[in-house]
């Protein structure tokens, strides 16, 4: 079982690292120095968001999922918005793949 998990995850990690290795230099080439500043800005925003999430989880150790955090912050409507956002984020790539396959086979 461990070997199966290893064989499933290593190619995926390899692809993700490879895409980043190829995409960032190309983006900098096309975008110039401004793209590096935007990359730095997105890194700072991601770090700040992670720090807020860490603080939120330290204050309320009973929170386990993003749904719980949304409910703690905004009530049941926050939980609903997070649920819809998460499901949309999960389902959209599947729909795009299906549409692209339909166009390729048509």
NORNOR-V124279 format. One record per pair of residues at least 6 apart in sequence whose C-alpha atoms are under 7 Angstrom apart, sorted by the first residue. I is the first residue (numbers start at 0). J is the second residue. If there is no record, write none. Layout:
i=<I	I>
j=<J	J>
This chain:
i=<27	27	56	62	66	66	66	67	69	69	69	70	70>
j=<34	35	62	68	78	81	82	78	77	78	81	77	78>
